[in-house]
Amino acid sequence: MTIPVDILLVEDDENLSWLLRENLQRSHYRVHAFLLAGEAIKSMSQQNYQVALIDLMLPDQNGFEVARTLKQLQPQCPFVFLTAVRQDAERYQGYETGADDYITKPF
């Protein structure tokens, strides 16, 4: 019996969010996709996630805030930043926040 893996996806680009969600679902993951940080944070208090993919640049909050909230609510949940930001300072801040990886777009 396979244990389902719930993935939190926070990506404001609707096309990229759809593409990631579709590909992950084809690999039998359950993807909970959100375009806004506020919606994702609300979901974190109601659903446990095994991994999170978080965009840094969101319209209502930045991804660092989402990651900090995730670490408070679900400290065991690993997360990866997905971002177009390529600056070293942002990358270091991402790892200091507790990110397991930092993937730059396009990928």
C-alpha positions in Angstrom: 0.0 0.0 0.0 1.4 3.4 -1.0 1.2 6.2 1.4 -0.1 9.4 -0.3 2.3 12.3 -0.5 0.7 15.7 -0.1 2.7 18.6 -1.8 2.0 22.2 -1.1 2.6 24.3 -4.2 2.7 28.1 -3.9 3.2 29.6 -7.3 1.4 32.8 -8.6 2.2 32.1 -12.3 -1.0 30.2 -13.3 0.6 28.4 -16.3 3.6 27.2 -14.3 1.4 26.2 -11.4 -0.8 24.2 -13.7 2.2 22.5 -15.4 3.9 21.6 -12.1 0.6 20.3 -10.6 -0.2 18.2 -13.7 3.2 16.6 -13.8 3.3 15.9 -10.1 -0.2 14.4 -10.2 0.8 12.1 -13.1 3.5 10.8 -10.7 0.7 10.1 -8.2 1.4 13.0 -5.8 -1.5 14.9 -4.3 -0.9 18.6 -5.1 -2.5 21.4 -3.2 -1.8 24.5 -5.4 -2.3 28.1 -4.3 -1.7 31.3 -6.2 -1.6 33.5 -3.1 0.5 33.2 0.1 -2.5 33.9 2.3 -4.5 30.9 0.9 -1.5 28.6 1.3 -0.9 29.7 4.9 -4.5 29.1 5.8 -4.2 25.6 4.3 -1.1 24.9 6.4 -3.1 25.0 9.5 -5.6 22.5 8.1 -3.5 20.1 6.1 -0.2 18.3 6.7 2.3 18.4 3.9 5.2 16.1 3.2 7.0 18.7 1.0 6.4 22.3 -0.2 7.4 24.1 -3.3 7.3 27.9 -2.7 7.8 30.8 -5.1 9.6 33.7 -3.6 7.8 36.5 -5.4 4.1 36.3 -4.6 1.6 39.1 -5.0 0.4 39.2 -1.4 3.5 38.2 0.6 7.0 37.0 -0.1 7.9 33.3 -0.1 10.2 33.8 2.9 7.2 34.7 5.0 5.4 31.6 3.7 8.4 29.4 4.6 8.7 30.8 8.1 5.0 30.1 8.7 5.4 26.6 7.3 8.4 26.0 9.6 6.3 27.2 12.6 3.3 25.1 11.8 5.0 22.0 10.3 8.6 22.0 11.4 9.4 18.6 9.8 8.1 19.6 6.3 11.0 20.1 3.9 10.6 22.9 1.3 12.2 24.2 -1.9 12.1 27.7 -3.2 11.2 28.1 -6.9 12.2 31.6 -8.1 13.4 33.8 -10.9 15.5 35.7 -8.3 19.2 34.8 -9.0 20.9 37.0 -6.5 23.3 35.4 -4.0 21.8 37.4 -1.1 18.3 36.0 -1.8 19.8 32.4 -2.1 21.6 32.7 1.2 18.4 34.1 2.9 16.5 31.2 1.5 18.9 28.6 3.0 18.9 30.5 6.3 15.1 30.3 6.3 15.6 26.5 6.2 15.1 25.7 2.6 16.3 22.3 1.4 17.0 23.7 -2.0 16.7 26.8 -4.2 15.8 26.3 -7.8 15.9 29.2 -10.2 13.5 29.7 -13.1 13.4 28.8 -15.9 14.0 25.1 -15.1 
